[in-house]
Amino acid sequence: MDLQLKDKTALVTGASVGIGRGIAKVLAAEGVRLAISARRTEKLQEVADEIVAAGGHRPVIIESDLYAEDAAAKLTSAAIQGLGHVDILVNNAGGSRSFKDLHVSEEAWQEAITLNFHRPRQVADALIDQMIARKWGRIINITGKSEPEHVNGAFCAKAGIHSWAKGLSRMVGPHGITVNCLPPGRIHSEQIFRNYSPEYRQWQCDNEIPVGRYGEPEDMANMVAFLSSPLAGYITGAVIPVDGGLRRYQF
């Protein structure tokens, strides 16, 4: 299937490892010109080299710590300068902030909400006008599950992203722009390997994941590529888990 993405442009945040890295490589394979951002530029350079070796355009590399107050403005300015314009935004930066204690500092909450809600919203806000001007755009947010076992600051922020994205989708749909959210299930990444033992991962595959395995970054990336394409123009305001059936909610 031709996804009709050749020469589209995309900004992928958190692209140095894991899901973001997989998304960048799959979009590049479809002919998308990329700007990729993260804190570790050496890892971004590895991604860029792999993309070029596979025949893709060399990405624009942007070092970005999204906790900095002016991060969204600097990141989007660099992406537009490097690409000319941004057709597709993949908000992937952020990460789990597990609060297992009953009382958590305000600083910890501020960090979790800033990275996982405010910055993705601000990055999209900075890019939306140029999408409207071009009458086309895609905003895809990598979010989180709605079945927390305890308080997780990132999941609270991602729930906010779901609500914001739904509202935004209704406002920008008339301009040819779609806005969707993808909560990942267990996807192999540095965070997964750090937090879960091989024994637990095997137990979960055997007992909790209907398809019987953890996902790969490419499983997320393939859905991102489809939602990025003109073929997905009638899908917006959606929350679509990519989880092998792990989640048990109906809607």
RAJO-V437309 format. One line per field, one symbol per residue. ss: DSSP state (@ for helix, = for strand, . for the rest). phi: phi as a letter, one per 20 degrees, with the letter a starting at -180 (. if undefined). burial: b if it has 16 or more other ideal C-beta (glycine too) atoms within 10 Angstrom, else e. A space follows every 50 residues. Layout:
BEGIN
ss=???
phi=???
burial=???
END
This chain:
BEGIN
ss=........=====....@@@@@@@@@@@@...======..@@@@@@@@@@ @@@......====.......@@@@@@@@@@@@@....====......=.. .....@@@@@@@@@@@@@@@@@@@@@@@@@@@@@..======........ .=@@@@@@@@@@@@@@@@@@@@@@@.======.=..=..@@@@@@..@@@ @@@@@@@.......=.@@@@@@@@@@@@.@@@......=..=........ .
phi=.eeldgmfdbddelefblfffffgfffffenfeddccaeeffffffffff fffeneffffdcfbdffffeffffffffffffdnacecddedfprgcfde efdcfffffffffffdcffgffffffdffffffemaacccdedbfdcffb fcgffffffffgffffffffedgfenddccccefeedgagffffecfgff ffffgfdcdgenbfedgffffffgffffegfdfddbmeddfcbmnffdfe c
burial=eebebeebbbbbbbbbbbbbbbbbbbbbebbbbbbbbbeebebbeebbee beeeebbebbbbebebeeeebbebbbebbbebbeebbbbbbbbbeebebe eeeeeeeebeebbbbbbbbbbbbbebbbeebeeeebbbbbbbbbbeeeee bbbbbbbbbbbbebbbebbeebeeeebbbbbbbbbbbbbeeeeeeeeeee beebeeeebeeeebbebbbbbebbbebbbeebeeebbbbebbbbebeeee e
END
